[in-house]
């Protein structure tokens, strides 16, 4: 577990949550999410509240086959993965990097459009939590060396009170039938629909490495 000196540990956070258990998410969710994320980041704590709220709004159980969309790559996807087992690998998690700290959740559907719920951090609800407000706005008023525990306290005390939600309609992405094609540059097989001309994305727009001789 990676925690900076003076920062609340996982056990500290669970002890704080046990003092006001009513309306809180399952403590095990916090424990597992912190372990998975490797430290108790503010974003992962908020993510647990968001997933819990979305489940309540859908009247769904975490054991159901649910589909999540995270609008940020930071922290929030981990809560969806740990609590709901929505992952990139099982095609139940999408990351749409809008830059907003928000997520959507929906059930399985055979229809082209499915109804779900979208939960977001609401800046208008942070006026009474100045440290959380400064952290969320990424202003110089937040000092991560001295304010991280106060930030955690404000998050745990506010809980769902920092969130807003709305009903949404989400397009269902159909499975694509594909055939194998061979990249003319690297010679490796890829799905044909991914080709850029006659080369694969790994040799084209998504190239991220150079070979070492």
N, C-alpha and C positions, 0 to 999 in steps of 0.2 A: 504494500500500500504506500503510495507516494503522497505524503503530506508535509507541508512546510512547517517549520518550527512555530509553535503557538497556534497552529490551525486545529480546529476541531477534528478529532478522529471519527471513524465510523461509529464506534461505541458511544462517543459523546453525543453524536447526532441522534442515535437511537434512544438514548436516555432522555434527551430533550423531548423527542416525539412521544415517549411514553407518558410524559406529564400531562399531555392534552390529547388523548387518543381518539376522542369522539370526532368523527368525520374525517379522520386521517386515512391515507392509503395504508395498505398492508405494510407493516414494518419490514417484513421479509423482502418486499420489493425494493425498498431503500437499500437494504443490506446487499442484495444481489446486484443491484445497479451500480452501487459504489464500488463493489469488488470488480465488476466487469469493466467499469470505466477507469479503474485503478486509483482513483482518489475522489473525495466528495466535492466535486466541482459544483458551483451554483447551478449551472445549466442542467446537470443530471438530476439534481434535487427538484428543480422546476419541472423537468421532464416527467418525473414520477407523478407529480400532481396533475400534469396535463393528461397523461395516459389514463390515470384513475378517473378524472373528470369525463373524458371522452367515453370510457366504458359505462359510466353511470348515465350519461346522456343517451347512449344507444341502448341502455338496459341490456348490456352484453356481458358475458363472462370472459375472462382472459383465456379460457380453454377453447373458446370458439375459433373458427377459422376466420380471422379478420385481416383486413388489408389497411396498411397505414401509409400515409404520405408525410414526410418531414420536409418542411420548407427551409431547413438549415442543415448543414453538415455537422454543426457543433453540438455535441452532447445529446441532443434530443433523440437522434436515431437509436442510441444505445438503450434508452428506456423502452422504445418500441420493440427492440430485439429481445431484451431480457424478459419483460413482462408478458408480451404477446407472442413471442417467437415469430415476429414479422422480420424477415431478413431479405437482403438482396438475393441471396442464393435460392430461396424458396419462392421468389417472385411475389412476396407479400409486402415488401417494403420498397417504396420509391423515394428518392431524394430529389426534390425539385428546388434547387438553391436560389430561392427568391431573396434570401437575406432576412426574411421575417422569421421570428421565433414563434412558429405556428406548426400545427399538424392537423391532418384529417384522418378520420377512421371510418371504415364502412365494412359491411358484411359481404360475403360472397354473393355474386349475382350473375345470372345468365343473360341479363338484359344489357343493352349497350350503355345505359346510364343507370347509376346506382345512387341512392340517397345515403348521405352520411352526415357526420358532424365535423366541424372545424373548430379547434380550440386555439386561442392565441394569447400571448402576453399582452395586456392592455395598459399602456403607459398612463392612461387617465386614472387608473386604480392604484398608482404607486405614489400618490402625493403625500401620504402619511408614512411612507417608508423611504426616507431620503437617501439612504445608502443603496438600497435596491434600485431606486430611481436613477441615481448617478451611475451605478454599474451598468444598468440596462441601456442607458443613453451613451455609455462609454465616454463620460466626461472626466476632466481632470479632478473633479470633486471626489472621485473614488480612488482610494489608495489601497491597493491590494496587499501592501505590507502590513497595514494597521487595521483595516476594516473588514477583513474576510470573515471573521466570526460574527460581527454585527450583521453583515450581509446574510449569512446563514440563518441567524436568529430571525431576521425580518422575513425571509422566505418561509421558514417553518411556521412562523406565527400567522402569516397572511394566507398561506395555502391556496385554496381555490379563489380566494378574494383578489388575486392578482390576474385572474383569467377572465376572458370573455369567450363566447361561443356563438356559432350560427349553424343553421342547417344548410347543407350544400348538396349539389348534384355533381357527381364525378364520372367522367367517361371511363368505361371499362376498356382496358387495353387488351384486344384479342390476341390469342397465341398466333404466331406467324409460322406458316409452313415454309420450310426452307430446304434447299439442296446444298451440298458441299461444293465449294469452288476452291481452286488453287491459286494462291497469290503468285503473280508473275515475277515478283521481286524476291520474296523470301522462300517461296515454294511450300509454304505451310497451308493446311486446309482451314477454311473459314466458311461461315454461312454466306451463301451467294448474295443475299440482300445487303450485306455489309460492305461489299466491294466498292471501292472508289475508282471507277474505271476498271482496270484489271489488277489493281493492287489492294491489299487489305489495309484497314485503318492503322495497323501497327507499323506499316511501312509508309503510311501517308499522314493523315491529319492527327492521328493519335500516337505518333512515334515518340517514345520517351527515353530511348537508350541508344547508345552506340556500341557496337561489338568491340571487344578487346582482342587484338591480334596476339 
